[in-house]
Amino acid sequence: MKHHGKIIESYLWKNYHIAVDIDESGWEGVLLHHEEIDRAFIPEGDLAVLPDPLLFHMTSYEDEKGSEWLFALASHPDDVQNLYYATCILNDESFTSWIPN
C-alpha cells in the first residue's frame, strides 16, 4: 500500500499543506458492485466508466483539530496498483474526489 499512501500524502500536502505518514494508519479493502456504491460519493457519470465491481482501499487520518479524513481509492480487483478513482470524506461528508495519476 506504499504507492497508495504516497498518493494520499501528496494530495494532503499539495492541497492543504498537511504532512502525514499515511502508512501509520491501517488499510481496509472492500469489494463493491456499482449498485452498492452511494452516488453521493461517486456520481453516476463517473461510475458508469469504471469497472464493476471495484476494490476500494480505505484508510483514515485524524488531524490535530480532531477532523477525520477518510480516503477510498478504487482499483480493479485483479490490478490493485492501477487506481481508477479516489474520494475523500471529511467528517462523514463527501469532500472531494479525483482521478489518481
N, C-alpha and C positions, 0 to 999 in steps of 0.2 A: 504494500500500500504506500510505499515511499513516493512513487510517482503521483498518486492521488493526493497525498499530503502536501506535496510541493505545489500542486495546482491551487489548493485552498490557501496555503501560506502566501503565495504570490497574489492571489485575489485580495486577501485581507490587507496586505502591505500596500499594494498599488492603489486601492480604493479608500482605505481608512487609516493607513499608517499604523496598523496593528501588527506587531511582531509576535509570532507564536510558533511553537513546535507542535504541530497538529498531531504528530505521531505519538505524543504523550497521551492522547485520548484513544479510547478503544474504537474499533470499527465493527460495524454490523452489516451483513449482507441480507437483502430481501429481494426475492424474485416476485415481480408483479406483472400481471397481464394488464393491458390497456384499460379494461373495464374496472379494474381495482384502483386506478390512479385518479386522484382528485384533480379535476380540471382547474381548480384554483391554483395548483402548484405547477402543472404543466398544461398550458392551453391546448385545446383540441387541434388547432392548426399545427402546433409544434409536434404534438403526439402522433399525428397522422403520418409523419415521415419517419418515425422511429420504429425499430423492430418490436415485435410482440412475441414473447414477453421481454421485459427489461430487468436487468440485475442492478439494483441500487446499492451502492456502497455508501454507508452513512456514518457520520461522526459528528460530535458536537464539541462546542467550546464555550466556556463561560468566561466572560471578560471581567475586568476589575470592577465594573459597575453592576455586576450581577445579571447582565443580559445573557441569554442563551442563544447561541448561533448553532443551528442545525444545518449541516450540509449533506446533500444527497447527490451523488454522481452516478449517472446511468450509463451502463455499458450493455453490450450483447452478452448473454450468459456464457458463451463459449470464447469470448475475447475480452477479458476484463481490462486490458490495457488501453483499448480503443474506446474512449469516452465520447458519448453522443450528446450528453446534456448535463448541466449542473444547475442545482437550485439551492437557494439559501432561505431558511426560515428563521426569522429573528423574533424571539419571544412568542412563539406559536402562531406567527402570521407570515404569510408569503412575503418575502422581502425583495428578492431579485433572482434572475436566472440568466444563464449564458451558455454558449457553446464552447466547451474547453478546447484549447489548441492542441 
